[in-house]
Amino acid sequence: MDEKKLLPELGLDYQLEDDQQVDVKKIQKWIDQHHFSKILVHFDIDVLDRKLFF
Amino acid sequence: MAIWVYHSYYFGAQLLNWLAPQNPQQKSIQVPVVAPQKDQPKLKVESGVTAKSTVLDNVHQAQKIVDAEQPNRIITLGGNCMVSQVPFSYLHDKYGDDVGIIWIDAHPDISNPQIFSNEHAMILANLMGKGDPDLSKLIKHPFSNNSICM
């Protein structure tokens, strides 16, 4: 089973890997809406080239 | 292939630590995980998760360090995606609803032992309290979906 099928159940909206655009305004809106003053960033280098990292 | 992965994760963390700029104001601590062996035996699947006891040991080691240091900010250099579990959980406990997560990853990491056996693919679900039950229960304050941007 593809884990992405669990996204709706968890209420998550995942930007697909073939979408190369980052919507900065959308992210800022999300930060403002929830009044986050601290952001935790998880960065996996597999986003640089998915084929290299299975 | 699996051995290559284990060695690469371990080596990658060492390499990133070497590349990272030195800052005398910033304490650097290595989590004492077990190094991969040259003739690494095939890891056992325990309760649906590969090397679960080792994963739990590593999480506890990281937790001990964070509890002792009580940092205000944490930078982790890993390793695999599991390196985010303890710092994110700790910072959520510390700062509560002031904290949001931006998850930049080619995989959402929301799996669970019923569909996949590698814990690193469950980390975000664990942080939400909905991944591997044994790792999810370590999260005192699970993140809500609204506090995660992917």
N, CA and C atoms of all chains as a GROMACS GRO file, in nm:
protein
  612
    1MET      N    1   0.085  -0.121   0.000
    1MET     CA    2   0.000   0.000   0.000
    1MET      C    3   0.088   0.125   0.000
    2ASP      N    4   0.053   0.219  -0.081
    2ASP     CA    5   0.126   0.345  -0.086
    2ASP      C    6   0.086   0.432   0.033
    3GLU      N    7   0.188   0.477   0.107
    3GLU     CA    8   0.158   0.558   0.227
    3GLU      C    9   0.078   0.684   0.194
    4LYS      N   10   0.087   0.730   0.069
    4LYS     CA   11   0.014   0.853   0.033
    4LYS      C   12  -0.137   0.835   0.045
    5LYS      N   13  -0.181   0.708   0.041
    5LYS     CA   14  -0.325   0.682   0.058
    5LYS      C   15  -0.371   0.716   0.201
    6LEU      N   16  -0.276   0.731   0.293
    6LEU     CA   17  -0.312   0.766   0.431
    6LEU      C   18  -0.326   0.918   0.451
    7LEU      N   19  -0.287   0.994   0.349
    7LEU     CA   20  -0.290   1.140   0.363
    7LEU      C   21  -0.428   1.195   0.402
    8PRO      N   22  -0.536   1.154   0.331
    8PRO     CA   23  -0.668   1.209   0.369
    8PRO      C   24  -0.707   1.171   0.512
    9GLU      N   25  -0.677   1.048   0.551
    9GLU     CA   26  -0.710   1.001   0.686
    9GLU      C   27  -0.640   1.086   0.793
   10LEU      N   28  -0.518   1.129   0.762
   10LEU     CA   29  -0.442   1.210   0.858
   10LEU      C   30  -0.468   1.360   0.839
   11GLY      N   31  -0.546   1.392   0.737
   11GLY     CA   32  -0.580   1.533   0.714
   11GLY      C   33  -0.464   1.616   0.663
   12LEU      N   34  -0.375   1.550   0.587
   12LEU     CA   35  -0.256   1.620   0.538
   12LEU      C   36  -0.266   1.648   0.388
   13ASP      N   37  -0.212   1.761   0.349
   13ASP     CA   38  -0.211   1.801   0.209
   13ASP      C   39  -0.066   1.799   0.163
   14TYR      N   40  -0.030   1.700   0.082
   14TYR     CA   41   0.110   1.679   0.043
   14TYR      C   42   0.134   1.730  -0.098
   15GLN      N   43   0.232   1.819  -0.111
   15GLN     CA   44   0.266   1.869  -0.243
   15GLN      C   45   0.342   1.761  -0.319
   16LEU      N   46   0.291   1.720  -0.431
   16LEU     CA   47   0.349   1.607  -0.502
   16LEU      C   48   0.488   1.638  -0.557
   17GLU      N   49   0.565   1.529  -0.574
   17GLU     CA   50   0.706   1.545  -0.612
   17GLU      C   51   0.725   1.603  -0.752
   18ASP      N   52   0.622   1.590  -0.838
   18ASP     CA   53   0.639   1.646  -0.972
   18ASP      C   54   0.598   1.794  -0.979
   19ASP      N   55   0.557   1.847  -0.865
   19ASP     CA   56   0.523   1.989  -0.858
   19ASP      C   57   0.648   2.066  -0.814
   20GLN      N   58   0.706   2.138  -0.907
   20GLN     CA   59   0.836   2.202  -0.881
   20GLN      C   60   0.824   2.340  -0.816
   21GLN      N   61   0.703   2.391  -0.808
   21GLN     CA   62   0.685   2.526  -0.756
   21GLN      C   63   0.660   2.524  -0.605
   22VAL      N   64   0.724   2.616  -0.535
   22VAL     CA   65   0.698   2.632  -0.392
   22VAL      C   66   0.613   2.758  -0.375
   23ASP      N   67   0.498   2.740  -0.316
   23ASP     CA   68   0.407   2.853  -0.298
   23ASP      C   69   0.439   2.921  -0.163
   24VAL      N   70   0.529   3.015  -0.168
   24VAL     CA   71   0.576   3.081  -0.046
   24VAL      C   72   0.463   3.156   0.023
   25LYS      N   73   0.377   3.218  -0.057
   25LYS     CA   74   0.265   3.294   0.002
   25LYS      C   75   0.171   3.202   0.080
   26LYS      N   76   0.152   3.082   0.027
   26LYS     CA   77   0.064   2.985   0.094
   26LYS      C   78   0.126   2.944   0.229
   27ILE      N   79   0.256   2.926   0.229
   27ILE     CA   80   0.326   2.887   0.353
   27ILE      C   81   0.317   3.001   0.454
   28GLN      N   82   0.341   3.123   0.407
   28GLN     CA   83   0.334   3.238   0.499
   28GLN      C   84   0.193   3.254   0.556
   29LYS      N   85   0.093   3.230   0.470
   29LYS     CA   86  -0.047   3.239   0.515
   29LYS      C   87  -0.074   3.135   0.625
   30TRP      N   88  -0.022   3.015   0.604
   30TRP     CA   89  -0.039   2.907   0.704
   30TRP      C   90   0.027   2.947   0.837
   31ILE      N   91   0.146   3.006   0.828
   31ILE     CA   92   0.216   3.050   0.951
   31ILE      C   93   0.134   3.157   1.022
   32ASP      N   94   0.086   3.254   0.944
   32ASP     CA   95   0.010   3.366   1.003
   32ASP      C   96  -0.122   3.317   1.064
   33GLN      N   97  -0.190   3.231   0.991
   33GLN     CA   98  -0.320   3.179   1.037
   33GLN      C   99  -0.311   3.113   1.173
   34HIS      N  100  -0.202   3.039   1.192
   34HIS     CA  101  -0.189   2.961   1.316
   34HIS      C  102  -0.099   3.030   1.419
   35HIS      N  103  -0.052   3.151   1.385
   35HIS     CA  104   0.029   3.230   1.479
   35HIS      C  105   0.154   3.154   1.526
   36PHE      N  106   0.216   3.081   1.433
   36PHE     CA  107   0.338   3.010   1.471
   36PHE      C  108   0.453   3.110   1.485
   37SER      N  109   0.520   3.106   1.598
   37SER     CA  110   0.637   3.192   1.615
   37SER      C  111   0.766   3.111   1.601
   38LYS      N  112   0.752   2.979   1.593
   38LYS     CA  113   0.869   2.892   1.576
   38LYS      C  114   0.836   2.784   1.473
   39ILE      N  115   0.927   2.764   1.380
   39ILE     CA  116   0.905   2.665   1.275
   39ILE      C  117   1.015   2.558   1.282
   40LEU      N  118   0.973   2.434   1.283
   40LEU     CA  119   1.066   2.322   1.277
   40LEU      C  120   1.074   2.278   1.131
   41VAL      N  121   1.192   2.273   1.078
   41VAL     CA  122   1.208   2.235   0.936
   41VAL      C  123   1.274   2.098   0.927
   42HIS      N  124   1.204   2.006   0.864
   42HIS     CA  125   1.262   1.875   0.835
   42HIS      C  126   1.300   1.878   0.687
   43PHE      N  127   1.428   1.859   0.657
   43PHE     CA  128   1.474   1.862   0.518
   43PHE      C  129   1.545   1.732   0.486
   44ASP      N  130   1.490   1.658   0.392
   44ASP     CA  131   1.553   1.533   0.347
   44ASP      C  132   1.612   1.559   0.209
   45ILE      N  133   1.739   1.527   0.192
   45ILE     CA  134   1.804   1.557   0.064
   45ILE      C  135   1.745   1.475  -0.051
   46ASP      N  136   1.657   1.380  -0.020
   46ASP     CA  137   1.597   1.304  -0.131
   46ASP      C  138   1.509   1.392  -0.219
   47VAL      N  139   1.472   1.510  -0.171
   47VAL     CA  140   1.392   1.599  -0.257
   47VAL      C  141   1.476   1.654  -0.372
   48LEU      N  142   1.608   1.647  -0.359
   48LEU     CA  143   1.693   1.701  -0.465
   48LEU      C  144   1.686   1.613  -0.590
   49ASP      N  145   1.677   1.483  -0.571
   49ASP     CA  146   1.659   1.392  -0.684
   49ASP      C  147   1.602   1.262  -0.632
   50ARG      N  148   1.472   1.249  -0.645
   50ARG     CA  149   1.402   1.134  -0.588
   50ARG      C  150   1.456   1.001  -0.641
   51LYS      N  151   1.501   0.999  -0.767
   51LYS     CA  152   1.546   0.873  -0.827
   51LYS      C  153   1.673   0.820  -0.760
   52LEU      N  154   1.754   0.910  -0.708
   52LEU     CA  155   1.878   0.869  -0.643
   52LEU      C  156   1.854   0.807  -0.506
   53PHE      N  157   1.741   0.838  -0.448
   53PHE     CA  158   1.715   0.794  -0.310
   53PHE      C  159   1.593   0.704  -0.304
   54PHE      N  160   1.580   0.618  -0.400
   54PHE     CA  161   1.467   0.525  -0.414
   54PHE      C  162   1.343   0.589  -0.359
   55MET      N  163   2.276  -0.388  -0.093
   55MET     CA  164   2.206  -0.259  -0.102
   55MET      C  165   2.171  -0.207   0.038
   56ALA      N  166   2.117  -0.295   0.121
   56ALA     CA  167   2.080  -0.253   0.256
   56ALA      C  168   2.204  -0.208   0.333
   57ILE      N  169   2.311  -0.283   0.318
   57ILE     CA  170   2.435  -0.248   0.390
   57ILE      C  171   2.484  -0.112   0.343
   58TRP      N  172   2.476  -0.091   0.213
   58TRP     CA  173   2.516   0.039   0.158
   58TRP      C  174   2.436   0.150   0.225
   59VAL      N  175   2.306   0.125   0.241
   59VAL     CA  176   2.220   0.227   0.301
   59VAL      C  177   2.263   0.256   0.443
   60TYR      N  178   2.283   0.150   0.524
   60TYR     CA  179   2.319   0.171   0.664
   60TYR      C  180   2.450   0.250   0.674
   61HIS      N  181   2.549   0.209   0.594
   61HIS     CA  182   2.677   0.278   0.598
   61HIS      C  183   2.663   0.422   0.552
   62SER      N  184   2.579   0.444   0.449
   62SER     CA  185   2.564   0.579   0.394
   62SER      C  186   2.497   0.672   0.493
   63TYR      N  187   2.396   0.623   0.563
   63TYR     CA  188   2.331   0.706   0.665
   63TYR      C  189   2.432   0.747   0.771
   64TYR      N  190   2.510   0.651   0.814
   64TYR     CA  191   2.608   0.676   0.921
   64TYR      C  192   2.716   0.772   0.873
   65PHE      N  193   2.769   0.742   0.754
   65PHE     CA  194   2.873   0.826   0.698
   65PHE      C  195   2.820   0.966   0.667
   66GLY      N  196   2.696   0.974   0.618
   66GLY     CA  197   2.637   1.103   0.584
   66GLY      C  198   2.631   1.196   0.704
   67ALA      N  199   2.597   1.141   0.819
   67ALA     CA  200   2.591   1.223   0.940
   67ALA      C  201   2.730   1.275   0.976
   68GLN      N  202   2.830   1.188   0.964
   68GLN     CA  203   2.968   1.230   0.995
   68GLN      C  204   3.013   1.339   0.898
   69LEU      N  205   2.979   1.319   0.771
   69LEU     CA  206   3.020   1.415   0.667
   69LEU      C  207   2.955   1.551   0.690
   70LEU      N  208   2.825   1.550   0.718
   70LEU     CA  209   2.754   1.677   0.742
   70LEU      C  210   2.812   1.749   0.863
   71ASN      N  211   2.847   1.673   0.966
   71ASN     CA  212   2.905   1.733   1.086
   71ASN      C  213   3.039   1.799   1.052
   72TRP      N  214   3.115   1.734   0.966
   72TRP     CA  215   3.244   1.788   0.925
   72TRP      C  216   3.226   1.914   0.840
   73LEU      N  217   3.122   1.914   0.756
   73LEU     CA  218   3.096   2.028   0.667
   73LEU      C  219   3.036   2.148   0.742
   74ALA      N  220   2.966   2.121   0.849
   74ALA     CA  221   2.893   2.228   0.919
   74ALA      C  222   2.991   2.330   0.975
   75PRO      N  223   2.956   2.459   0.965
   75PRO     CA  224   3.044   2.561   1.021
   75PRO      C  225   3.059   2.547   1.172
   76GLN      N  226   3.180   2.569   1.219
   76GLN     CA  227   3.205   2.561   1.363
   76GLN      C  228   3.154   2.687   1.431
   77ASN      N  229   3.091   2.670   1.544
   77ASN     CA  230   3.040   2.784   1.619
   77ASN      C  231   3.065   2.759   1.767
   78PRO      N  232   3.156   2.835   1.826
   78PRO     CA  233   3.189   2.810   1.967
   78PRO      C  234   3.071   2.834   2.061
   79GLN      N  235   2.971   2.909   2.013
   79GLN     CA  236   2.852   2.935   2.094
   79GLN      C  237   2.752   2.819   2.086
   80GLN      N  238   2.780   2.724   2.000
   80GLN     CA  239   2.685   2.618   1.973
   80GLN      C  240   2.745   2.482   2.006
   81LYS      N  241   2.688   2.416   2.104
   81LYS     CA  242   2.741   2.287   2.147
   81LYS      C  243   2.704   2.179   2.045
   82SER      N  244   2.800   2.095   2.013
   82SER     CA  245   2.776   1.986   1.920
   82SER      C  246   2.786   1.853   1.994
   83ILE      N  247   2.683   1.773   1.983
   83ILE     CA  248   2.680   1.645   2.054
   83ILE      C  249   2.646   1.533   1.958
   84GLN      N  250   2.721   1.425   1.965
   84GLN     CA  251   2.693   1.310   1.880
   84GLN      C  252   2.611   1.207   1.959
   85VAL      N  253   2.500   1.168   1.902
   85VAL     CA  254   2.418   1.062   1.964
   85VAL      C  255   2.493   0.930   1.942
   86PRO      N  256   2.522   0.858   2.051
   86PRO     CA  257   2.605   0.736   2.037
   86PRO      C  258   2.528   0.617   1.981
   87VAL      N  259   2.500   0.622   1.853
   87VAL     CA  260   2.433   0.508   1.789
   87VAL      C  261   2.538   0.403   1.752
   88VAL      N  262   2.493   0.280   1.738
   88VAL     CA  263   2.586   0.171   1.702
   88VAL      C  264   2.628   0.188   1.556
   89ALA      N  265   2.758   0.185   1.533
   89ALA     CA  266   2.809   0.200   1.396
   89ALA      C  267   2.781   0.073   1.316
   90PRO      N  268   2.752   0.088   1.185
   90PRO     CA  269   2.732  -0.033   1.103
   90PRO      C  270   2.861  -0.114   1.093
   91GLN      N  271   2.846  -0.245   1.087
   91GLN     CA  272   2.962  -0.333   1.081
   91GLN      C  273   2.997  -0.365   0.935
   92LYS      N  274   3.124  -0.406   0.916
   92LYS     CA  275   3.169  -0.438   0.781
   92LYS      C  276   3.084  -0.551   0.722
   93ASP      N  277   3.067  -0.657   0.799
   93ASP     CA  278   2.985  -0.769   0.752
   93ASP      C  279   2.852  -0.766   0.827
   94GLN      N  280   2.779  -0.660   0.804
   94GLN     CA  281   2.652  -0.638   0.873
   94GLN      C  282   2.555  -0.754   0.847
   95PRO      N  283   2.512  -0.824   0.954
   95PRO     CA  284   2.412  -0.929   0.931
   95PRO      C  285   2.278  -0.866   0.895
   96LYS      N  286   2.194  -0.943   0.831
   96LYS     CA  287   2.062  -0.891   0.794
   96LYS      C  288   1.986  -0.856   0.922
   97LEU      N  289   1.930  -0.737   0.925
   97LEU     CA  290   1.860  -0.692   1.045
   97LEU      C  291   1.726  -0.764   1.059
   98LYS      N  292   1.690  -0.792   1.185
   98LYS     CA  293   1.565  -0.865   1.210
   98LYS      C  294   1.448  -0.768   1.214
   99VAL      N  295   1.335  -0.818   1.166
   99VAL     CA  296   1.210  -0.741   1.175
   99VAL      C  297   1.145  -0.776   1.309
  100GLU      N  298   1.121  -0.673   1.391
  100GLU     CA  299   1.064  -0.693   1.525
  100GLU      C  300   0.931  -0.617   1.532
  101SER      N  301   0.824  -0.686   1.557
  101SER     CA  302   0.689  -0.627   1.561
  101SER      C  303   0.662  -0.543   1.437
  102GLY      N  304   0.702  -0.596   1.324
  102GLY     CA  305   0.674  -0.529   1.197
  102GLY      C  306   0.773  -0.421   1.158
  103VAL      N  307   0.876  -0.401   1.240
  103VAL     CA  308   0.973  -0.293   1.212
  103VAL      C  309   1.115  -0.349   1.212
  104THR      N  310   1.193  -0.314   1.112
  104THR     CA  311   1.331  -0.358   1.104
  104THR      C  312   1.413  -0.300   1.219
  105ALA      N  313   1.479  -0.389   1.293
  105ALA     CA  314   1.569  -0.350   1.404
  105ALA      C  315   1.500  -0.254   1.501
  106LYS      N  316   1.377  -0.284   1.535
  106LYS     CA  317   1.302  -0.191   1.620
  106LYS      C  318   1.371  -0.165   1.755
  107SER      N  319   1.429  -0.268   1.814
  107SER     CA  320   1.493  -0.246   1.945
  107SER      C  321   1.610  -0.149   1.932
  108THR      N  322   1.682  -0.157   1.820
  108THR     CA  323   1.793  -0.064   1.797
  108THR      C  324   1.740   0.078   1.775
  109VAL      N  325   1.632   0.089   1.698
  109VAL     CA  326   1.570   0.220   1.674
  109VAL      C  327   1.527   0.282   1.807
  110LEU      N  328   1.464   0.201   1.891
  110LEU     CA  329   1.418   0.252   2.021
  110LEU      C  330   1.537   0.294   2.108
  111ASP      N  331   1.644   0.213   2.105
  111ASP     CA  332   1.765   0.249   2.181
  111ASP      C  333   1.818   0.384   2.135
  112ASN      N  334   1.823   0.403   2.003
  112ASN     CA  335   1.876   0.529   1.950
  112ASN      C  336   1.788   0.648   1.990
  113VAL      N  337   1.658   0.627   1.986
  113VAL     CA  338   1.565   0.734   2.026
  113VAL      C  339   1.586   0.767   2.174
  114HIS      N  340   1.601   0.666   2.256
  114HIS     CA  341   1.622   0.690   2.400
  114HIS      C  342   1.756   0.762   2.425
  115GLN      N  343   1.857   0.726   2.347
  115GLN     CA  344   1.988   0.793   2.361
  115GLN      C  345   1.974   0.942   2.329
  116ALA      N  346   1.902   0.971   2.222
  116ALA     CA  347   1.883   1.112   2.182
  116ALA      C  348   1.799   1.184   2.288
  117GLN      N  349   1.698   1.116   2.340
  117GLN     CA  350   1.612   1.177   2.442
  117GLN      C  351   1.691   1.212   2.568
  118LYS      N  352   1.782   1.122   2.606
  118LYS     CA  353   1.864   1.146   2.726
  118LYS      C  354   1.946   1.273   2.710
  119ILE      N  355   2.002   1.291   2.591
  119ILE     CA  356   2.086   1.409   2.564
  119ILE      C  357   2.002   1.536   2.570
  120VAL      N  358   1.887   1.534   2.504
  120VAL     CA  359   1.800   1.651   2.500
  120VAL      C  360   1.750   1.686   2.641
  121ASP      N  361   1.713   1.584   2.717
  121ASP     CA  362   1.666   1.607   2.854
  121ASP      C  363   1.775   1.669   2.941
  122ALA      N  364   1.898   1.625   2.920
  122ALA     CA  365   2.009   1.677   3.000
  122ALA      C  366   2.046   1.819   2.959
  123GLU      N  367   2.040   1.847   2.829
  123GLU     CA  368   2.086   1.977   2.779
  123GLU      C  369   1.978   2.085   2.782
  124GLN      N  370   1.853   2.046   2.768
  124GLN     CA  371   1.740   2.140   2.764
  124GLN      C  372   1.766   2.258   2.669
  125PRO      N  373   1.795   2.231   2.544
  125PRO     CA  374   1.827   2.340   2.451
  125PRO      C  375   1.702   2.421   2.411
  126ASN      N  376   1.727   2.544   2.366
  126ASN     CA  377   1.617   2.626   2.312
  126ASN      C  378   1.597   2.601   2.163
  127ARG      N  379   1.706   2.563   2.096
  127ARG     CA  380   1.701   2.534   1.952
  127ARG      C  381   1.785   2.410   1.925
  128ILE      N  382   1.750   2.337   1.821
  128ILE     CA  383   1.826   2.215   1.788
  128ILE      C  384   1.846   2.207   1.637
  129ILE      N  385   1.968   2.176   1.596
  129ILE     CA  386   1.995   2.142   1.456
  129ILE      C  387   2.039   1.996   1.455
  130THR      N  388   1.975   1.913   1.374
  130THR     CA  389   2.017   1.773   1.367
  130THR      C  390   2.079   1.747   1.230
  131LEU      N  391   2.184   1.669   1.230
  131LEU     CA  392   2.248   1.627   1.106
  131LEU      C  393   2.244   1.474   1.105
  132GLY      N  394   2.167   1.420   1.013
  132GLY     CA  395   2.154   1.274   1.015
  132GLY      C  396   2.205   1.214   0.888
  133GLY      N  397   2.211   1.090   0.890
  133GLY     CA  398   2.128   0.994   0.962
  133GLY      C  399   2.006   0.971   0.871
  134ASN      N  400   1.906   0.909   0.922
  134ASN     CA  401   1.784   0.901   0.843
  134ASN      C  402   1.676   0.989   0.906
  135CYS      N  403   1.556   0.984   0.851
  135CYS     CA  404   1.452   1.079   0.891
  135CYS      C  405   1.415   1.068   1.039
  136MET      N  406   1.447   0.956   1.101
  136MET     CA  407   1.415   0.939   1.243
  136MET      C  408   1.486   1.041   1.332
  137VAL      N  409   1.590   1.106   1.280
  137VAL     CA  410   1.661   1.204   1.363
  137VAL      C  411   1.570   1.319   1.404
  138SER      N  412   1.458   1.336   1.335
  138SER     CA  413   1.369   1.448   1.371
  138SER      C  414   1.275   1.414   1.487
  139GLN      N  415   1.259   1.287   1.520
  139GLN     CA  416   1.156   1.252   1.620
  139GLN      C  417   1.179   1.319   1.756
  140VAL      N  418   1.294   1.297   1.815
  140VAL     CA  419   1.318   1.349   1.950
  140VAL      C  420   1.323   1.502   1.953
  141PRO      N  421   1.399   1.567   1.864
  141PRO     CA  422   1.402   1.715   1.869
  141PRO      C  423   1.265   1.779   1.847
  142PHE      N  424   1.189   1.729   1.750
  142PHE     CA  425   1.058   1.789   1.721
  142PHE      C  426   0.962   1.768   1.839
  143SER      N  427   0.966   1.650   1.895
  143SER     CA  428   0.879   1.620   2.009
  143SER      C  429   0.917   1.708   2.129
  144TYR      N  430   1.047   1.718   2.154
  144TYR     CA  431   1.095   1.800   2.266
  144TYR      C  432   1.055   1.947   2.248
  145LEU      N  433   1.076   1.999   2.128
  145LEU     CA  434   1.046   2.142   2.104
  145LEU      C  435   0.895   2.169   2.108
  146HIS      N  436   0.816   2.070   2.070
  146HIS     CA  437   0.671   2.086   2.080
  146HIS      C  438   0.628   2.088   2.228
  147ASP      N  439   0.691   2.001   2.307
  147ASP     CA  440   0.664   2.003   2.452
  147ASP      C  441   0.700   2.139   2.511
  148LYS      N  442   0.812   2.193   2.463
  148LYS     CA  443   0.865   2.318   2.520
  148LYS      C  444   0.784   2.441   2.479
  149TYR      N  445   0.747   2.446   2.350
  149TYR     CA  446   0.685   2.569   2.297
  149TYR      C  447   0.536   2.554   2.263
  150GLY      N  448   0.484   2.434   2.272
  150GLY     CA  449   0.341   2.413   2.252
  150GLY      C  450   0.290   2.458   2.116
  151ASP      N  451   0.178   2.528   2.118
  151ASP     CA  452   0.112   2.565   1.992
  151ASP      C  453   0.184   2.675   1.914
  152ASP      N  454   0.294   2.726   1.967
  152ASP     CA  455   0.373   2.825   1.891
  152ASP      C  456   0.451   2.758   1.778
  153VAL      N  457   0.452   2.625   1.777
  153VAL     CA  458   0.540   2.551   1.686
  153VAL      C  459   0.463   2.490   1.568
  154GLY      N  460   0.515   2.512   1.447
  154GLY     CA  461   0.465   2.445   1.327
  154GLY      C  462   0.578   2.369   1.261
  155ILE      N  463   0.543   2.270   1.181
  155ILE     CA  464   0.643   2.190   1.109
  155ILE      C  465   0.633   2.215   0.960
  156ILE      N  466   0.745   2.243   0.896
  156ILE     CA  467   0.752   2.240   0.749
  156ILE      C  468   0.829   2.114   0.711
  157TRP      N  469   0.763   2.025   0.638
  157TRP     CA  470   0.820   1.894   0.605
  157TRP      C  471   0.861   1.892   0.459
  158ILE      N  472   0.992   1.894   0.432
  158ILE     CA  473   1.043   1.895   0.294
  158ILE      C  474   1.107   1.759   0.268
  159ASP      N  475   1.039   1.676   0.195
  159ASP     CA  476   1.081   1.536   0.183
  159ASP      C  477   1.013   1.476   0.060
  160ALA      N  478   1.083   1.390  -0.011
  160ALA     CA  479   1.022   1.325  -0.127
  160ALA      C  480   0.917   1.221  -0.086
  161HIS      N  481   0.912   1.192   0.044
  161HIS     CA  482   0.811   1.098   0.096
  161HIS      C  483   0.744   1.165   0.216
  162PRO      N  484   0.614   1.142   0.234
  162PRO     CA  485   0.548   1.205   0.349
  162PRO      C  486   0.584   1.142   0.483
  163ASP      N  487   0.641   1.022   0.482
  163ASP     CA  488   0.683   0.955   0.607
  163ASP      C  489   0.568   0.937   0.705
  164ILE      N  490   0.455   0.892   0.652
  164ILE     CA  491   0.336   0.871   0.735
  164ILE      C  492   0.296   0.724   0.737
  165SER      N  493   0.394   0.638   0.713
  165SER     CA  494   0.365   0.495   0.707
  165SER      C  495   0.343   0.438   0.848
  166ASN      N  496   0.319   0.308   0.852
  166ASN     CA  497   0.306   0.238   0.980
  166ASN      C  498   0.347   0.092   0.958
  167PRO      N  499   0.367   0.016   1.068
  167PRO     CA  500   0.420  -0.121   1.052
  167PRO      C  501   0.329  -0.213   0.971
  168GLN      N  502   0.205  -0.179   0.953
  168GLN     CA  503   0.116  -0.265   0.873
  168GLN      C  504   0.148  -0.256   0.724
  169ILE      N  505   0.206  -0.145   0.682
  169ILE     CA  506   0.229  -0.130   0.538
  169ILE      C  507   0.377  -0.120   0.498
  170PHE      N  508   0.466  -0.099   0.595
  170PHE     CA  509   0.608  -0.087   0.563
  170PHE      C  510   0.689  -0.118   0.688
  171SER      N  511   0.811  -0.169   0.670
  171SER     CA  512   0.885  -0.213   0.788
  171SER      C  513   0.998  -0.119   0.832
  172ASN      N  514   1.023  -0.014   0.758
  172ASN     CA  515   1.132   0.076   0.799
  172ASN      C  516   1.079   0.196   0.876
  173GLU      N  517   1.128   0.212   0.997
  173GLU     CA  518   1.076   0.315   1.088
  173GLU      C  519   1.093   0.457   1.033
  174HIS      N  520   1.197   0.477   0.953
  174HIS     CA  521   1.221   0.613   0.903
  174HIS      C  522   1.107   0.663   0.814
  175ALA      N  523   1.025   0.570   0.766
  175ALA     CA  524   0.911   0.610   0.683
  175ALA      C  525   0.787   0.637   0.768
  176MET      N  526   0.800   0.630   0.900
  176MET     CA  527   0.684   0.647   0.989
  176MET      C  528   0.697   0.772   1.077
  177ILE      N  529   0.806   0.841   1.064
  177ILE     CA  530   0.840   0.945   1.161
  177ILE      C  531   0.734   1.054   1.174
  178LEU      N  532   0.681   1.103   1.062
  178LEU     CA  533   0.582   1.211   1.075
  178LEU      C  534   0.453   1.158   1.138
  179ALA      N  535   0.414   1.036   1.101
  179ALA     CA  536   0.296   0.975   1.165
  179ALA      C  537   0.322   0.955   1.314
  180ASN      N  538   0.445   0.917   1.350
  180ASN     CA  539   0.478   0.904   1.493
  180ASN      C  540   0.458   1.037   1.565
  181LEU      N  541   0.505   1.145   1.503
  181LEU     CA  542   0.493   1.278   1.566
  181LEU      C  543   0.346   1.320   1.581
  182MET      N  544   0.260   1.259   1.497
  182MET     CA  545   0.116   1.286   1.508
  182MET      C  546   0.048   1.187   1.603
  183GLY      N  547   0.128   1.092   1.654
  183GLY     CA  548   0.074   0.990   1.744
  183GLY      C  549  -0.002   0.881   1.671
  184LYS      N  550   0.025   0.866   1.539
  184LYS     CA  551  -0.054   0.772   1.459
  184LYS      C  552   0.033   0.679   1.374
  185GLY      N  553   0.158   0.663   1.409
  185GLY     CA  554   0.247   0.578   1.330
  185GLY      C  555   0.267   0.443   1.397
  186ASP      N  556   0.391   0.409   1.423
  186ASP     CA  557   0.424   0.288   1.497
  186ASP      C  558   0.380   0.309   1.644
  187PRO      N  559   0.294   0.223   1.695
  187PRO     CA  560   0.244   0.245   1.832
  187PRO      C  561   0.355   0.262   1.936
  188ASP      N  562   0.463   0.183   1.924
  188ASP     CA  563   0.570   0.190   2.024
  188ASP      C  564   0.648   0.322   2.019
  189LEU      N  565   0.658   0.380   1.901
  189LEU     CA  566   0.728   0.508   1.888
  189LEU      C  567   0.633   0.625   1.907
  190SER      N  568   0.509   0.606   1.864
  190SER     CA  569   0.410   0.714   1.878
  190SER      C  570   0.380   0.744   2.024
  191LYS      N  571   0.384   0.640   2.107
  191LYS     CA  572   0.348   0.662   2.248
  191LYS      C  573   0.455   0.742   2.323
  192LEU      N  574   0.570   0.760   2.261
  192LEU     CA  575   0.676   0.841   2.323
  192LEU      C  576   0.649   0.990   2.304
  193ILE      N  577   0.555   1.023   2.216
  193ILE     CA  578   0.524   1.163   2.187
  193ILE      C  579   0.419   1.212   2.287
  194LYS      N  580   0.462   1.302   2.378
  194LYS     CA  581   0.370   1.348   2.483
  194LYS      C  582   0.261   1.438   2.425
  195HIS      N  583   0.298   1.524   2.331
  195HIS     CA  584   0.202   1.616   2.270
  195HIS      C  585   0.205   1.597   2.118
  196PRO      N  586   0.121   1.508   2.068
  196PRO     CA  587   0.121   1.485   1.922
  196PRO      C  588   0.086   1.612   1.844
  197PHE      N  589   0.147   1.625   1.728
  197PHE     CA  590   0.117   1.738   1.640
  197PHE      C  591  -0.017   1.715   1.571
  198SER      N  592  -0.093   1.822   1.552
  198SER     CA  593  -0.217   1.811   1.476
  198SER      C  594  -0.185   1.831   1.327
  199ASN      N  595  -0.277   1.790   1.241
  199ASN     CA  596  -0.254   1.807   1.097
  199ASN      C  597  -0.239   1.955   1.060
  200ASN      N  598  -0.308   2.043   1.134
  200ASN     CA  599  -0.300   2.186   1.102
  200ASN      C  600  -0.164   2.247   1.132
  201SER      N  601  -0.086   2.178   1.213
  201SER     CA  602   0.046   2.234   1.248
  201SER      C  603   0.156   2.177   1.158
  202ILE      N  604   0.115   2.112   1.048
  202ILE     CA  605   0.213   2.053   0.955
  202ILE      C  606   0.190   2.105   0.814
  203CYS      N  607   0.296   2.155   0.752
  203CYS     CA  608   0.291   2.203   0.613
  203CYS      C  609   0.388   2.117   0.532
  204MET      N  610   0.336   2.052   0.428
  204MET     CA  611   0.421   1.962   0.348
  204MET      C  612   0.431   2.012   0.205
   0.00000   0.00000   0.00000
